[in-house]
Amino acid sequence: ETINSALVNLSRRVQANFVTLLNLDGTVFAGSSILDSQAELVLRNLVVKVDRGSEPAAWSATRAFGGKLYEIVFVPFLAPDLVKWTAVGFEIDAQLARSFKTISGTDLIFSLKEGTARRAFASSLEEGTTAQVMRELGIDGERRWIAAEGRRYYFADSETLDGATIVVLKDASLQMKLLERTELICMA
């Protein structure tokens, strides 16, 4: 009970969605919240893949469970050897995407390839525009110029990190208008 309370306090301080203490075999020892079996399986599968022969160090992974996308930071619990892992999970949501947009001035979509489809988990765009961009982008995210919202154009650049793809969308509407104007001048 005391450990759970400490993990709840830690999750509040770092604004994490969950903080879970895991045994070396990946089973849950204690946590700030009760995780469903899917979440526990994801955490267990990540922890059992850690190379036990190397010096334990913090690492992170991006995974989806419970219909949400999370960045999970794993921190070794040493006493003095590795005895447990602390998993700290942060949901990647629309609020985070909008915060990135405010800082960077570019729209973002956080997506994950699931089988033969790509699913958007968080976006700074409106829902309809996000869906349209995802259709245009395709499963492998290779499409670079995307027309959305009528006459608005985006240049899409994507980066895949640990299975999750971050699509950075730069509004290229002004460039397209200049290109159209240039074409009209050249045709005249």
Secondary structure, DSSP 8 states (H G I E B T S, - for coil): -HHHHHHHHHHHHTT-SEEEEE-TTS-EEEESS---HHHHHHHHHHHHTS-TTS----EEEEEEETTEEEEEEEEEEESSSEEEEEEEEEEE-HHHHHHHHHHHSSEEEEEEEETTEEEEEEESS-HHHHHHHHHHH-SS----EEEETTTEEEEEEEEEETTEEEEEEEE-HHHHHHHHHHHHHHH-
